Amino acid sequence: MHILDDLSGLSSRAKSLLERTGRRDDPQEPRLSTEFLRIRDCYDRWIPAPMMLVIRREGFAQRYGGLRYRVRSSCPVEDKRQEVLRDWHYDLGQGMWTGPAHGWYFAWLGERVSSPVRYLVHTDGRVGVDDGGGRFLEIAPSIGALIESHALTDMLATWDRTTAAVDGFALAQQLGGLTDIPEASGRTIRWRLSDNVAVEEFRNWSSDTPRRWRAFVWSRGESGRRQVEAAAARVATTQQSVAAGAENELGLAVKPPCRSERRIPRLE
């Protein structure tokens, strides 16, 4: 059953997003079923599509095929909040690949913007991207978790995303008293939320190793703004102390030669 006909298992936020903006488009042209396709195995040989790949890919088409929805997000521009809209399309792509360790993965359309990444789904259910490095980079533990993450992003479009001049991930680590949102979180993404502050921590979408953690932080109202500002001040103090310590160590390591002050006798 298509997800728009059965929203069970989703949070109220995600249901609201799909009920408000979701629609289903019929395919423009007929598609050959996955069971009739072939894929290269780990030895670069052409083989019939494995049964698990057939099940997962056809299951994606049945559950999500043709799904479209729109996600709002807040973007700070010159200290002002600007709302940005992004369309997501859940249509199968053409590509299918054998994973380097186990399983297979296949392409789907994803976010409809000019992007350096290809969106993927693994046969173990994870959602990922490929930035051109030929690797599956996990970004969400499941399609459901991805939709939950989009619902949170949409909800936070009316909040202010911080522009503090400190590392976002370090700032996120200083913000306590937030509730974990497990339905939108996984190994490579973590959401935390309170009445006035929200945090999204995620692994960078890059094949560079190790994948660096990044974070976005939002606040709402005076209370949220003050909490984020206080955390940013603590991060700035820590960064200044670390920088000062590094300078001291460098100064000790490269100590200039002592210059003795010799009195030059006057010639008479």
Secondary structure, DSSP 8 states (H G I E B T S, - for coil): --GGG--TTS-HHHHHHHHHH-EE---SS----GGG-EEE-TTS-EEE--HHHHHHHHHHHHHHTTEEEEEEEEEEETTEEEEEEEEEEEEEEEEEEE-SSS-EEEEEEEE-S--S-EEEEETTS-EEEE-SSS--EEEESSHHHHHHHHHHHHHGGGSEE---SS-HHHHHHT--S-EE-GGG--SSEEEEE-SSEEEEEEE-SSSSSS--EEEEEEE-HHHHHHHHHHHHHHHHHHHHHHHHHHHHHHHHHT--------------
